[in-house]
């Protein structure tokens, strides 16, 4: 990947989450020709796609199977096989996997180390209606609730 392409990837995804996904090599340009045209005409395309290996890398960090992450991110197993054959998830699916990668470094910062963050992400949480934070990351609203909870932990605003 050229230096310019790597810089464009890092402009779309922060360094910490990008590292968790597997680095700039797991990010590919937008899939459809129309998206490709948009990507070429704009300095910062709004969407991106990740290769299927990003699911494995995220699962390795969280000590979860790729199948479990696909279930959490609401990606059907048959769909996942098709994406694997094609080489990349679509933009929407990529965003769901990227949410996990964006929240994980924040959890590490808030809780002090990777082991605690991993445990916190997988343990049910009363403020999240007894769901594990990881299970709430399939939607934007759930992701906001999880990051709000991490903010409370950072500032000691525990009830």
Z-matrix of the N, CA and C atoms (Angstrom, degrees):
N
C 1 1.445
C 2 1.520 1 108.28
N 3 1.320 2 117.12 1 133.48
C 4 1.459 3 120.48 2 -179.05
C 5 1.522 4 110.66 3 -70.19
N 6 1.316 5 115.60 4 162.98
C 7 1.464 6 121.09 5 -179.96
C 8 1.522 7 110.54 6 -61.56
N 9 1.318 8 116.29 7 -39.23
C 10 1.466 9 120.67 8 -179.71
C 11 1.528 10 110.91 9 -65.88
N 12 1.321 11 116.41 10 -41.16
C 13 1.469 12 120.58 11 178.69
C 14 1.520 13 110.61 12 -66.39
N 15 1.336 14 117.11 13 -40.73
C 16 1.468 15 120.51 14 178.47
C 17 1.522 16 110.64 15 -63.90
N 18 1.338 17 117.32 16 -38.98
C 19 1.467 18 120.46 17 177.72
C 20 1.525 19 110.89 18 -64.68
N 21 1.337 20 117.27 19 -38.52
C 22 1.465 21 120.86 20 178.95
C 23 1.519 22 110.68 21 -65.19
N 24 1.334 23 117.33 22 -39.12
C 25 1.461 24 121.29 23 178.08
C 26 1.519 25 109.56 24 -63.92
N 27 1.337 26 117.09 25 -46.37
C 28 1.459 27 120.64 26 -178.78
C 29 1.522 28 112.01 27 -66.49
N 30 1.328 29 117.90 28 -23.62
C 31 1.459 30 120.42 29 175.68
C 32 1.525 31 110.84 30 -71.10
N 33 1.342 32 117.19 31 -27.82
C 34 1.465 33 121.26 32 -179.76
C 35 1.519 34 112.67 33 -88.80
N 36 1.326 35 116.72 34 -32.40
C 37 1.462 36 121.94 35 -177.48
C 38 1.517 37 107.70 36 -130.26
N 39 1.318 38 117.65 37 129.12
C 40 1.459 39 121.32 38 -179.88
C 41 1.522 40 111.13 39 -63.26
N 42 1.322 41 116.30 40 160.47
C 43 1.461 42 122.18 41 -173.51
C 44 1.531 43 113.15 42 -60.36
N 45 1.334 44 118.84 43 -44.67
C 46 1.471 45 121.69 44 -178.45
C 47 1.521 46 112.73 45 -60.98
N 48 1.335 47 117.60 46 -54.46
C 49 1.469 48 119.04 47 177.60
C 50 1.525 49 112.61 48 -62.38
N 51 1.320 50 116.97 49 -36.52
C 52 1.460 51 120.39 50 179.87
C 53 1.526 52 110.28 51 -63.14
N 54 1.321 53 116.99 52 -40.51
C 55 1.468 54 121.26 53 177.89
C 56 1.530 55 110.21 54 -63.27
N 57 1.332 56 117.14 55 -42.60
C 58 1.461 57 121.24 56 -179.83
C 59 1.531 58 111.39 57 -62.93
N 60 1.329 59 117.02 58 -36.39
C 61 1.462 60 121.34 59 179.19
C 62 1.525 61 112.33 60 -71.94
N 63 1.333 62 116.63 61 -24.82
C 64 1.459 63 120.04 62 -179.90
C 65 1.513 64 113.90 63 127.10
N 66 1.318 65 117.28 64 9.91
C 67 1.459 66 121.02 65 177.50
C 68 1.517 67 113.52 66 89.62
N 69 1.334 68 116.83 67 177.96
C 70 1.471 69 120.99 68 -176.34
C 71 1.522 70 113.96 69 -59.57
N 72 1.333 71 117.56 70 -22.68
C 73 1.467 72 119.86 71 -177.78
C 74 1.525 73 113.24 72 -67.93
N 75 1.352 74 119.02 73 -17.78
C 76 1.470 75 120.24 74 -179.51
C 77 1.524 76 112.14 75 -88.75
N 78 1.324 77 117.58 76 -7.87
C 79 1.465 78 120.86 77 -179.27
C 80 1.522 79 109.02 78 -96.81
N 81 1.317 80 115.10 79 130.55
C 82 1.462 81 120.93 80 177.96
C 83 1.516 82 108.36 81 -118.55
N 84 1.308 83 116.40 82 164.83
C 85 1.462 84 120.06 83 179.06
C 86 1.512 85 109.89 84 -68.85
N 87 1.319 86 116.16 85 164.42
C 88 1.463 87 121.24 86 -179.81
C 89 1.519 88 109.51 87 -57.59
N 90 1.347 89 116.01 88 144.67
C 91 1.458 90 121.55 89 -168.48
C 92 1.509 91 117.91 90 -73.04
N 93 1.319 92 119.92 91 -49.73
C 94 1.456 93 120.21 92 -173.42
C 95 1.512 94 110.94 93 -76.44
N 96 1.309 95 116.44 94 159.69
C 97 1.460 96 120.01 95 -178.90
C 98 1.523 97 110.56 96 -63.64
N 99 1.328 98 116.97 97 -36.59
C 100 1.458 99 119.62 98 178.28
C 101 1.523 100 110.22 99 -63.24
N 102 1.321 101 117.35 100 -44.84
C 103 1.462 102 120.59 101 177.91
C 104 1.514 103 109.90 102 -63.79
N 105 1.336 104 116.60 103 -37.38
C 106 1.463 105 120.28 104 178.49
C 107 1.514 106 111.04 105 -62.95
N 108 1.351 107 116.59 106 -39.97
C 109 1.458 108 120.08 107 177.39
C 110 1.526 109 110.70 108 -63.32
N 111 1.311 110 116.11 109 -43.05
C 112 1.454 111 120.26 110 178.85
C 113 1.520 112 109.67 111 -62.89
N 114 1.324 113 116.75 112 -43.01
C 115 1.464 114 121.17 113 -179.09
C 116 1.521 115 110.90 114 -60.95
N 117 1.332 116 117.20 115 -37.33
C 118 1.464 117 119.49 116 -179.28
C 119 1.525 118 111.97 117 -74.32
N 120 1.332 119 117.88 118 -29.14
C 121 1.451 120 119.82 119 -176.06
C 122 1.519 121 113.30 120 -88.97
N 123 1.339 122 118.28 121 -18.88
C 124 1.446 123 121.34 122 179.83
C 125 1.519 124 109.88 123 -107.50
N 126 1.320 125 115.75 124 147.74
C 127 1.457 126 119.70 125 178.68
C 128 1.524 127 111.17 126 -69.71
N 129 1.346 128 117.25 127 -35.77
C 130 1.470 129 122.01 128 -179.39
C 131 1.513 130 109.96 129 -128.00
N 132 1.322 131 118.25 130 94.80
C 133 1.462 132 119.51 131 176.85
C 134 1.522 133 110.36 132 -59.95
N 135 1.325 134 115.56 133 150.03
C 136 1.458 135 119.83 134 -176.17
C 137 1.522 136 112.87 135 -83.43
N 138 1.310 137 118.08 136 -23.10
C 139 1.453 138 119.25 137 -178.24
C 140 1.524 139 110.37 138 -121.21
N 141 1.293 140 114.31 139 163.86
C 142 1.456 141 121.41 140 178.42
C 143 1.514 142 107.56 141 -149.50
N 144 1.306 143 115.60 142 166.03
C 145 1.447 144 121.52 143 176.08
C 146 1.516 145 107.68 144 -129.18
N 147 1.326 146 116.10 145 145.28
C 148 1.456 147 120.29 146 175.96
C 149 1.514 148 109.26 147 -113.16
N 150 1.317 149 114.98 148 149.22
C 151 1.459 150 120.03 149 176.17
C 152 1.518 151 108.56 150 -70.09
N 153 1.312 152 115.85 151 158.36
C 154 1.466 153 120.68 152 -178.16
C 155 1.523 154 112.45 153 -61.68
N 156 1.312 155 118.55 154 -21.35
C 157 1.461 156 121.41 155 178.67
C 158 1.538 157 111.37 156 -65.15
N 159 1.327 158 117.82 157 -21.71
C 160 1.470 159 121.19 158 178.05
C 161 1.527 160 110.39 159 -62.95
N 162 1.319 161 117.52 160 -33.18
C 163 1.471 162 121.27 161 177.51
C 164 1.526 163 109.11 162 -65.63
N 165 1.320 164 116.17 163 -43.65
C 166 1.469 165 120.40 164 178.60
C 167 1.527 166 111.09 165 -63.14
N 168 1.337 167 116.62 166 -42.63
C 169 1.466 168 120.42 167 179.91
C 170 1.524 169 111.57 168 -64.16
N 171 1.316 170 117.27 169 -43.08
C 172 1.466 171 121.27 170 177.75
C 173 1.524 172 110.22 171 -64.25
N 174 1.325 173 116.06 172 -41.90
C 175 1.462 174 120.72 173 178.44
C 176 1.513 175 111.98 174 -63.18
N 177 1.308 176 116.65 175 -37.57
C 178 1.466 177 121.14 176 178.79
C 179 1.526 178 109.77 177 -63.59
N 180 1.328 179 117.10 178 -43.36
C 181 1.463 180 120.57 179 178.38
C 182 1.527 181 111.18 180 -62.65
N 183 1.320 182 116.52 181 -43.88
C 184 1.470 183 121.28 182 -176.05
C 185 1.524 184 113.46 183 -84.65
N 186 1.315 185 117.36 184 -3.02
C 187 1.468 186 122.04 185 -175.49
C 188 1.532 187 110.04 186 57.66
N 189 1.313 188 115.33 187 43.73
C 190 1.465 189 123.23 188 177.14
C 191 1.525 190 108.32 189 -125.18
N 192 1.298 191 116.55 190 151.25
C 193 1.462 192 120.17 191 177.40
C 194 1.530 193 109.55 192 -73.91
N 195 1.334 194 116.92 193 152.22
C 196 1.469 195 119.12 194 175.47
C 197 1.533 196 111.69 195 -56.95
N 198 1.340 197 116.98 196 -35.75
C 199 1.469 198 120.14 197 179.08
C 200 1.527 199 111.01 198 -62.26
N 201 1.322 200 116.62 199 -39.94
C 202 1.470 201 120.76 200 178.85
C 203 1.529 202 110.32 201 -65.60
N 204 1.330 203 117.16 202 -42.16
C 205 1.475 204 119.24 203 178.16
C 206 1.522 205 111.35 204 -64.56
N 207 1.317 206 117.01 205 -38.66
C 208 1.464 207 119.74 206 176.88
C 209 1.523 208 110.42 207 -62.91
N 210 1.323 209 116.52 208 -39.35
C 211 1.459 210 120.94 209 177.84
C 212 1.533 211 110.12 210 -64.43
N 213 1.325 212 117.02 211 -45.89
C 214 1.462 213 121.54 212 -179.88
C 215 1.520 214 111.08 213 -61.33
N 216 1.324 215 116.86 214 -40.82
C 217 1.465 216 120.93 215 -177.78
C 218 1.523 217 112.70 216 -87.57
N 219 1.326 218 115.79 217 8.22
C 220 1.462 219 122.96 218 174.92
C 221 1.529 220 112.69 219 60.28
N 222 1.333 221 115.18 220 44.04
C 223 1.458 222 121.09 221 175.13
C 224 1.530 223 106.59 222 -108.96
N 225 1.304 224 116.25 223 117.90
C 226 1.451 225 123.20 224 -178.55
C 227 1.532 226 110.16 225 -60.99
N 228 1.333 227 116.84 226 144.64
C 229 1.469 228 121.33 227 -177.90
C 230 1.533 229 111.79 228 -61.68
N 231 1.334 230 117.44 229 -40.52
C 232 1.471 231 120.22 230 178.36
C 233 1.523 232 110.79 231 -65.04
N 234 1.312 233 116.04 232 -40.86
C 235 1.456 234 121.00 233 177.12
C 236 1.527 235 109.89 234 -62.50
N 237 1.320 236 116.26 235 -41.72
C 238 1.465 237 120.62 236 179.24
C 239 1.526 238 111.13 237 -60.52
N 240 1.332 239 117.60 238 -39.79
C 241 1.467 240 120.47 239 177.76
C 242 1.520 241 111.03 240 -63.26
N 243 1.337 242 116.65 241 -42.59
C 244 1.473 243 119.69 242 178.32
C 245 1.519 244 110.38 243 -62.48
N 246 1.347 245 116.47 244 -42.63
C 247 1.464 246 120.18 245 179.31
C 248 1.529 247 110.66 246 -64.06
N 249 1.318 248 116.17 247 -37.33
C 250 1.464 249 121.23 248 179.19
C 251 1.534 250 109.51 249 -62.45
N 252 1.321 251 116.44 250 -42.88
C 253 1.467 252 120.57 251 178.15
C 254 1.526 253 110.81 252 -64.53
N 255 1.325 254 116.63 253 -38.30
C 256 1.460 255 121.79 254 179.50
C 257 1.522 256 111.26 255 -75.28
N 258 1.341 257 115.76 256 -28.47
C 259 1.458 258 119.18 257 176.34
C 260 1.512 259 115.08 258 107.16
N 261 1.327 260 118.68 259 -14.72
C 262 1.471 261 119.92 260 -178.00
C 263 1.518 262 110.70 261 -153.10
N 264 1.318 263 115.33 262 152.44
C 265 1.458 264 121.46 263 173.09
C 266 1.516 265 108.21 264 -76.11
N 267 1.333 266 117.69 265 159.63
C 268 1.462 267 118.48 266 175.89
C 269 1.535 268 108.84 267 -76.39
N 270 1.317 269 117.83 268 176.19
C 271 1.463 270 122.07 269 -173.97
C 272 1.531 271 112.38 270 -61.51
N 273 1.313 272 117.07 271 -42.21
C 274 1.470 273 120.60 272 -179.15
C 275 1.529 274 111.47 273 -65.82
N 276 1.314 275 116.41 274 -44.94
C 277 1.470 276 120.96 275 178.67
C 278 1.531 277 110.57 276 -65.84
N 279 1.316 278 116.04 277 -39.20
C 280 1.467 279 120.74 278 177.96
C 281 1.516 280 110.83 279 -61.71
N 282 1.323 281 116.34 280 -39.03
C 283 1.462 282 120.03 281 179.13
C 284 1.524 283 111.13 282 -64.40
N 285 1.321 284 117.27 283 -38.37
C 286 1.472 285 120.16 284 178.74
C 287 1.527 286 111.29 285 -64.18
N 288 1.327 287 116.85 286 -41.68
C 289 1.470 288 120.42 287 177.08
C 290 1.531 289 109.68 288 -67.74
N 291 1.319 290 116.92 289 -39.27
C 292 1.475 291 120.71 290 179.75
C 293 1.528 292 111.62 291 -65.18
N 294 1.340 293 118.46 292 -30.75
C 295 1.471 294 120.32 293 176.13
C 296 1.521 295 110.78 294 -58.87
N 297 1.324 296 115.81 295 -43.48
C 298 1.460 297 119.88 296 178.10
C 299 1.523 298 109.52 297 -61.22
N 300 1.315 299 115.93 298 -43.10
C 301 1.467 300 120.62 299 -179.59
C 302 1.526 301 111.71 300 -67.89
N 303 1.333 302 118.36 301 -30.58
C 304 1.472 303 120.60 302 178.99
C 305 1.527 304 111.46 303 -75.34
N 306 1.323 305 117.93 304 -36.84
C 307 1.458 306 121.27 305 -176.31
C 308 1.533 307 111.53 306 -80.04
N 309 1.312 308 117.83 307 -32.05
C 310 1.468 309 120.79 308 -176.38
C 311 1.529 310 113.44 309 -58.18
N 312 1.341 311 120.64 310 -48.75
C 313 1.468 312 119.29 311 177.46
C 314 1.534 313 112.43 312 -63.27
N 315 1.317 314 116.68 313 -33.74
C 316 1.463 315 120.16 314 177.07
C 317 1.531 316 110.17 315 -64.52
N 318 1.334 317 116.93 316 -40.11
C 319 1.465 318 121.03 317 177.47
C 320 1.525 319 110.33 318 -64.81
N 321 1.325 320 117.23 319 -39.82
C 322 1.462 321 120.97 320 177.89
C 323 1.524 322 110.15 321 -61.68
N 324 1.342 323 116.76 322 -45.93
C 325 1.469 324 121.00 323 178.95
C 326 1.527 325 111.21 324 -62.46
N 327 1.318 326 116.61 325 -42.57
C 328 1.460 327 121.11 326 -176.43
C 329 1.521 328 112.76 327 -70.28
N 330 1.320 329 116.45 328 -38.03
C 331 1.461 330 120.77 329 -172.59
C 332 1.526 331 113.66 330 -100.85
N 333 1.312 332 117.71 331 -9.99
C 334 1.463 333 120.44 332 172.26
C 335 1.506 334 117.17 333 102.10
N 336 1.315 335 119.55 334 -30.41
C 337 1.462 336 119.52 335 177.03
C 338 1.529 337 110.89 336 -156.29
N 339 1.332 338 114.99 337 167.00
C 340 1.462 339 121.28 338 -175.43
C 341 1.525 340 112.80 339 -63.21
N 342 1.313 341 116.76 340 -40.27
C 343 1.471 342 120.57 341 -177.13
C 344 1.528 343 110.92 342 -63.13
N 345 1.325 344 116.72 343 -47.25
C 346 1.477 345 120.19 344 178.34
C 347 1.522 346 110.96 345 -63.31
N 348 1.326 347 116.14 346 -41.84
C 349 1.465 348 119.94 347 -179.74
C 350 1.523 349 110.57 348 -62.36
N 351 1.313 350 116.73 349 -44.93
C 352 1.464 351 121.95 350 178.79
C 353 1.532 352 110.39 351 -59.02
N 354 1.324 353 116.24 352 -46.88
C 355 1.474 354 120.47 353 179.41
C 356 1.521 355 110.91 354 -62.61
N 357 1.341 356 117.04 355 -44.44
C 358 1.460 357 121.04 356 -178.39
C 359 1.528 358 110.49 357 -62.77
N 360 1.321 359 117.30 358 -42.32
C 361 1.455 360 120.92 359 -178.86
C 362 1.529 361 112.40 360 -63.91
N 363 1.324 362 117.10 361 -27.35
C 364 1.461 363 121.05 362 -174.74
C 365 1.526 364 114.29 363 -100.62
N 366 1.337 365 117.90 364 -10.21
C 367 1.469 366 121.94 365 -177.35
C 368 1.532 367 109.92 366 -93.89
N 369 1.331 368 116.31 367 141.62
C 370 1.469 369 119.39 368 178.76
C 371 1.525 370 110.00 369 -61.62
N 372 1.320 371 114.21 370 147.09
C 373 1.457 372 121.15 371 -173.20
C 374 1.529 373 108.45 372 -129.18
N 375 1.307 374 115.92 373 127.06
C 376 1.468 375 121.18 374 -177.32
C 377 1.531 376 111.96 375 -59.78
N 378 1.329 377 117.06 376 -39.64
C 379 1.468 378 119.43 377 -177.55
C 380 1.528 379 112.83 378 -72.86
N 381 1.319 380 116.40 379 -13.86
C 382 1.463 381 120.75 380 177.31
C 383 1.532 382 110.56 381 -105.50
N 384 1.306 383 115.24 382 32.16
C 385 1.465 384 123.06 383 178.81
C 386 1.525 385 110.95 384 58.59
N 387 1.324 386 115.25 385 45.09
C 388 1.466 387 124.24 386 178.02
C 389 1.527 388 114.33 387 59.48
N 390 1.312 389 116.68 388 24.56
C 391 1.466 390 120.99 389 173.80
C 392 1.528 391 108.13 390 -102.79
N 393 1.306 392 116.26 391 154.02
C 394 1.465 393 120.44 392 174.69
C 395 1.529 394 108.46 393 -73.47
N 396 1.327 395 117.89 394 141.58
C 397 1.468 396 119.91 395 178.45
C 398 1.529 397 112.38 396 -51.86
N 399 1.321 398 117.55 397 -39.74
C 400 1.461 399 121.36 398 179.91
C 401 1.527 400 111.46 399 -57.13
N 402 1.322 401 117.36 400 -36.96
C 403 1.458 402 121.37 401 -179.55
C 404 1.524 403 112.87 402 -70.91
N 405 1.318 404 117.30 403 -20.52
C 406 1.467 405 121.47 404 -179.92
C 407 1.533 406 112.73 405 -87.03
N 408 1.325 407 117.45 406 -6.69
C 409 1.460 408 120.11 407 -174.19
C 410 1.520 409 115.11 408 -82.38
N 411 1.320 410 118.25 409 5.40
C 412 1.457 411 119.67 410 179.13
C 413 1.530 412 112.41 411 -80.68
N 414 1.334 413 117.30 412 -11.41
C 415 1.472 414 120.67 413 178.77
C 416 1.521 415 110.26 414 -127.12
N 417 1.323 416 116.25 415 158.37
C 418 1.465 417 120.85 416 176.25
C 419 1.525 418 111.14 417 -62.68
N 420 1.327 419 116.21 418 -43.50
C 421 1.466 420 120.33 419 -179.17
C 422 1.530 421 110.78 420 -62.43
N 423 1.311 422 116.65 421 -43.45
C 424 1.458 423 120.32 422 178.05
C 425 1.517 424 111.37 423 -63.74
N 426 1.317 425 116.48 424 -40.10
C 427 1.458 426 121.31 425 178.74
C 428 1.526 427 110.81 426 -62.50
N 429 1.320 428 116.86 427 -40.60
C 430 1.468 429 120.57 428 177.06
C 431 1.519 430 111.35 429 -62.96
N 432 1.323 431 117.33 430 -42.06
C 433 1.473 432 120.67 431 178.76
C 434 1.524 433 111.01 432 -62.84
N 435 1.326 434 116.64 433 -40.28
C 436 1.462 435 120.80 434 179.19
C 437 1.525 436 110.28 435 -66.16
N 438 1.331 437 117.95 436 -45.30
C 439 1.471 438 119.79 437 179.77
C 440 1.528 439 111.14 438 -67.98
N 441 1.323 440 117.73 439 -32.63
C 442 1.470 441 120.08 440 174.52
C 443 1.528 442 110.32 441 -62.64
N 444 1.326 443 116.02 442 -42.72
C 445 1.465 444 120.40 443 178.82
C 446 1.530 445 110.62 444 -64.03
N 447 1.330 446 116.88 445 -39.79
C 448 1.470 447 119.77 446 176.38
C 449 1.525 448 110.84 447 -63.34
N 450 1.321 449 117.03 448 -36.93
C 451 1.464 450 120.85 449 175.94
C 452 1.530 451 111.11 450 -62.61
N 453 1.310 452 116.44 451 -41.74
C 454 1.473 453 119.92 452 177.22
C 455 1.527 454 110.64 453 -61.65
N 456 1.309 455 116.36 454 -40.91
C 457 1.465 456 120.28 455 178.47
C 458 1.526 457 110.30 456 -64.12
N 459 1.328 458 117.02 457 -43.73
C 460 1.464 459 121.27 458 -179.88
C 461 1.529 460 111.76 459 -59.30
N 462 1.314 461 116.05 460 -40.54
C 463 1.469 462 120.35 461 -175.88
C 464 1.520 463 113.88 462 -96.67
N 465 1.330 464 116.88 463 5.66
C 466 1.461 465 120.52 464 176.60
C 467 1.513 466 113.80 465 70.69
N 468 1.313 467 117.21 466 21.55
C 469 1.472 468 122.43 467 -179.54
C 470 1.534 469 109.15 468 -87.69
N 471 1.312 470 115.61 469 64.15
C 472 1.459 471 120.85 470 -178.91
C 473 1.508 472 109.29 471 -100.58
N 474 1.280 473 117.46 472 141.08
C 475 1.451 474 120.95 473 -176.09
C 476 1.482 475 112.09 474 -104.29
